[in-house]
Amino acid sequence: METASGLWGRIKRTVWETKVHSEIEIAKNVEGVREKFLQFDLIPQYHSGFILSLTPMPLGKTGAELVPGDRMHNKLGGIVARPTILENSPTAFRWRGPWPYTYLNLLCGWHTFKFEPSKTNPGHTLFTHEETFTGPLAWVMGLETPNRKTLVKFYKYNTDFRAWVEEGVMNGESANAEDGEDMSDHVGESLSKDKPVPLITIKEVK
């Protein structure tokens, strides 16, 4: 029989912690993908929509020069955030909030980008883009509509970034999808409201 503490822990992970996870494979080595990712000033050249700008603070620092404890001024959709850098390593770039309500400890986002060698294609990179939401309002991000919207935004950035890294595709141009994949392969058979997002896109934080 499950103990009271075990039950509370499971409830807390489910209600207070929600992860939105996406990943994509890029035909370039880890070092090359990370180098491109950290060129924040070039984001407008290959992507528009979700990530409008990522600006290191103080001004003058480059993405490669950021260290844990540094701040950023980021425009993500309609939100302006000033997160704190948690990690800038050869394998990951992470920041922590703040989101609206962060200062009330109701919701905080932990945004992560990972650069890992592909296990199936030597010389390629598995690029992971995810965010863990914590706090009493984190469960909202696990609902179908918020999760769907967030996942679509993540996937749009991922595919734009991959096209730029692999083919030099600029913002507004069309990438050649050699494998014929489209957004529905990752976000469900349909983006209409009557089709749920695959549960694999929402993961408990262990």
Buried (B, 14 or more C-beta within 10 A) or exposed (E): EEEEEEEEEEEEBBBBBBBBBBBBBBBBBBEBBBBBBBBBEEBEBBBBEBBBBBBBBEEEBEBEEBEEEBBBBBBBEEEEBEBBBBBBEEEBBBBBBBBEBBEEEBBBBBBBBBBBEBEEEEEBBBBBBBBBBBBEBBBBBBEEEBBBBBBBBBBBBBBBBBBBBBEEBBBEEEEEEEEEEEEEEBBBEEBEEEBEBEEEBBBEBE
